[in-house]
């Protein structure tokens, strides 16, 4: 194929590829992330985007191989993340995973690592293409909301009377232990989000205010 390309066409392809790479670099800078490319045979990175130093504090030349990547994964996440990615790659599947990384400064950030497999002419995986996006703020917000929900649940559980928080569609996603005990053995259309009328009136439709039990 390369022999059939004229010099001018080859130059155009390279220029177009370079322009696309620049667009990607600009996008990742705005998202606070990096892109990378890994050769599976050598387990070495063949490309890492320019903003890696801003993203993690490491220079591009330090980002050499899989061992480096493993080293900067947070120690509590390292084993399961490496195993998960290796298993998914072996199965020939692209994948995404959220985990913590440690910057050169020691700061810990959360990243979303999205990996796509590249294949050779025989369809065998030979490269990995990835994007790492900083999702620290989203994770911190999520953790804050989870703590607030846990606190609310503790308060509700301290109330002996049945208490439910009912949404506009009549679904109940928050209830205290008093209500939960009453639901043991009962079946609902959506067990994870039963309707208030199912819980309190044993009905399949909303109460209409007339002749309700």
N, C-alpha and C positions, 0 to 999 in steps of 0.2 A: 504493500500500500504506500509506504513512504517513497518508494522509487517512482511512483506515478505522480507524485506531487511536484509541482514546479517550485522553484525557489521563492517566487512571490507568494504562492498559495501557502507555503510553509510559514513564511514570515507573517502572513495574515492570521493564521491559526495561532501562532505564538502570541501575537499582539492581542487577539481576542481573548485568549486564555489569561493573559496578564491583566487585561482590563477587568475580567470577571473576578480575578483574585483580588484586585484592588477594591472592587465594589464590596467583596466579602470582608476584606480587612476593615473598611470603613464601617460596615454594619456591625461587626464584632466590637469595634472600639466604642460604638454608641451603646452596645448591650453589655459592655464590660465582660468580654469573653475572648476565647482564642479558638483557632482551628488548627488541626494537626493531621499528619498522614504517617502511618506506620507500615513498614515492610514486615509482613509476618514471618518470612523466611529468616531474616537476620534479626528480627525483633528490635529494629532500630527505627527511630523517627527520621523520615526523609524530608519532612517539612513541619515547621511550627511557625505560626503567624508572628509578625513583628512585635505585636503588643504584649507578648508573653511576659516581658520584664515588668510592665505596668500592672499586669494581671496578677502575677505571682511573685515578682521580685527576682526571678531567675533570668539569666541571659539565655538567648536562643541556643548557644553552644553548649550550655549545661543540660539541655533537654535532649539527651542522646538516645536512651533506650528504655525498655520496659522497667528495668531495675530502678531507674530514676523516677519514673511515674509511681511505682509502688512505694518508693521511699517517701514521697511527699503526700501520700494519702494518710489521713489521720489514723493513728495506731489502732483505735477502736473500730475503725471501719475497714482497715486494710485487708484482712483475711477474707471476709465475705465478699467484698467488692472484687478482688482479684479472682476469686473462684467463680463468681457469677459471670464476670466478663469472659473468662476463659471458657466456661461451659457454653455460653451463648455463641461465642465465636466458633467453637468446635462443632456446634450444631448448625452452623451456617446461618445464624440469625442476627439481623441488626438489632440493636437494643439501646435502651436509655436507663440511666441509673442516677440517683441522687446520693451524694456522700460528701464528707468533709475533707478538705485539703489543708495542708499547712504551708503558708507562704514562707518565703525565705526569712522574713522578719519574725516568724513565729506565730503570726496572726492566723487564726483558723477561719476559713470561709466555707460556705456550702456551695457546691457546684452541681449543675445538671450536665451530665456527660452523655451526649447522644452519639452513637457509633453506627456507621454504615459499612458493610462489607463490600470490598472490591474483589472481583474474581478474574481468573485467567481464562484462556481460550477453552479450557476443559471444564470451566464452571467451578473450579476450586478456589476457595478464598485465598487471596495472596496479599491483600492490603486492607487496612482499616482506615477509614476517614472519620474524623471526630470533631465535635464542637463542645467546648466547655464554657458554660455560661454561669456567671456568679448569681446565685439565687439566695444569698445570705439574708437579705432583707425580707424576702417572702417567707423563709423558714422561721425567722425571728418573730414575724407577725403571727405565723401559724402557731408557734409554741406559746405565744402570749395568749392567743385565743383559747388554746387547749387548757392553759392554767386557769383562765377565767371561768371556763366551762366546768372544770373540775371543782373549783371553789363554789360555784353556784350549785352543783350537784350535791356537794357536802352540806350546804345550807338547807337545801330541799329535803335531804334525807333526815335531817334533824327535826323535821315537822311530822308529827304523828298522823295528821289527817292526809287524805289523798290530795296530791298536788300535781297538776299537769300544765305544761306550757303548750297551748294550742295554736297552730299556724292558721293562716287564712283559708287553707284548703281542708281544714279540720284534722290534719295529720298531727300526731304527737311524737316529737322526737326527744323531748325532755320530760321526765316524770320522776317522782321520788320512789324510794324503796317500797312504801306502802302500796302504791299502785302496782308496781312490778310483781309483788307477792300475789296480787289478785289475778294476775294474768297467767300464772303458771298453769300449763296444760291447755290453755285456750289457743285457738287458731285464728289467724287474721289473713286478709288478702295480701297485705304487705307486712310481714312480721317486724321489719326494721322501722316501719313508720305507720303504726296502726292509726285508724281514725278515732276521734274522741267518742263518736256515737257507737262505735264497735265496742269500745272499752266500757263506757258507762251504761249504755242502753242495750247492748247486745244486738245492734241493728246493722244492716248492710247498707243503709242509706241514711242521709242526714235526718235529724229530727225536724218535723214541721210544726211543732208546738201544739199539735192537736192529738189527743188520744195517745200520747206517748206514755210508755210504761214508767 
